[in-house]
C-alpha cells in the first residue's frame, strides 16, 4: 500500500486569504495541477524531512 499526500499549494494559501477577506474572487486561473507548492508545501513534501 502506498499513501501519498501533497504539500500545501499556493492555491491553498490564496483561497484561504480570499475566504478570510470574504471575497469569492481569488485571482487564480489555469489547471490545479499547474499550481506551485508554497514554501511550507515544499517542506511538507520533502521525503527526507523528519518530524
Secondary structure, DSSP 4 states (H G I P E B T S, - for coil): -----PPPBHHHHHHHHHHHHT-S-----S-GGGPPBPHHHHHHH-TT---
